[in-house]
Amino acid sequence: MAHNQQIMCSVNTCHYWKSGNHCGAECIMVTADSFAASAPDTIDAPKASTLSATPAQYCEETCCKTFTHKGSGKERTDGVMKL
């Protein structure tokens, strides 16, 4: 992965959302909706390498598991250093 990679996100209620619709998370986890709906919130980027692939056919079938609501107090529950 390029060190200068930018992740764009328009979900401004997320803890990682930054001005200009930038994602400030150090690491993100994107998966298929079908998996995300059944996986606990603790399934996030640090566990990504242990998970099976979750194929999707359309972008509408995917979601970001790194989302953490601003002010929720859960910013460090997954062990990833949150900005």
C-alpha positions as CSV (number, residue, x, y, z in Angstrom):
1,M,0.0,0.0,0.0
2,A,1.3,3.5,-0.8
3,H,2.2,5.6,2.2
4,N,0.5,8.6,0.6
5,Q,-2.8,6.8,0.0
6,Q,-5.9,8.8,0.8
7,I,-9.1,7.3,1.9
8,M,-12.1,9.5,1.2
9,C,-15.3,9.2,3.3
10,S,-18.4,11.4,3.6
11,V,-19.8,10.0,6.8
12,N,-19.2,13.0,9.0
13,T,-20.6,11.3,12.1
14,C,-17.6,9.0,12.2
15,H,-14.8,9.6,14.7
16,Y,-12.3,9.4,11.8
17,W,-14.0,11.8,9.5
18,K,-11.8,14.9,8.7
19,S,-12.5,18.1,6.9
20,G,-12.7,17.7,3.1
21,N,-14.2,14.2,3.5
22,H,-10.9,12.5,4.4
23,C,-10.7,9.4,6.6
24,G,-8.2,9.8,9.4
25,A,-8.1,6.2,10.5
26,E,-4.6,4.6,10.5
27,C,-6.1,1.3,9.2
28,I,-9.6,0.5,7.9
29,M,-11.6,-2.6,7.3
30,V,-14.0,-2.9,4.4
31,T,-16.1,-6.0,4.0
32,A,-19.3,-7.3,2.4
33,D,-22.6,-6.3,4.0
34,S,-23.6,-9.9,4.4
35,F,-20.6,-10.5,6.7
36,A,-20.8,-7.2,8.4
37,A,-24.4,-7.7,9.5
38,S,-23.5,-10.8,11.4
39,A,-20.0,-9.9,12.7
40,P,-19.6,-8.1,16.0
41,D,-18.2,-4.6,16.1
42,T,-14.9,-6.0,17.4
43,I,-14.2,-7.4,13.8
44,D,-12.1,-4.6,12.4
45,A,-8.8,-3.9,10.7
46,P,-6.5,-5.7,13.2
47,K,-8.4,-9.0,12.5
48,A,-8.5,-8.6,8.8
49,S,-5.7,-11.0,8.0
50,T,-7.5,-13.8,9.9
51,L,-10.8,-13.5,8.0
52,S,-12.0,-15.3,4.9
53,A,-12.6,-13.3,1.8
54,T,-16.0,-11.7,1.5
55,P,-16.9,-11.3,-2.1
56,A,-19.4,-8.7,-3.3
57,Q,-20.7,-8.0,-6.8
58,Y,-21.6,-4.3,-6.4
59,C,-20.3,-1.5,-4.3
60,E,-23.7,-1.2,-2.6
61,E,-23.0,-4.6,-1.0
62,T,-20.0,-3.4,1.0
63,C,-19.4,-1.4,4.2
64,C,-16.7,0.1,6.4
65,K,-16.4,-1.8,9.7
66,T,-14.0,0.8,11.1
67,F,-16.9,3.3,11.5
68,T,-17.0,4.6,15.1
69,H,-19.6,7.2,16.0
70,K,-18.1,10.5,17.1
71,G,-18.2,10.9,20.9
72,S,-19.1,7.3,21.5
73,G,-16.2,6.7,23.8
74,K,-15.3,3.5,21.8
75,E,-12.5,5.0,19.8
76,R,-9.9,2.5,21.1
77,T,-11.9,-0.7,21.4
78,D,-10.3,-2.5,18.5
79,G,-6.7,-1.9,19.6
80,V,-5.9,0.3,16.6
81,M,-4.4,3.7,17.4
82,K,-7.2,6.1,16.5
83,L,-6.3,9.6,15.4
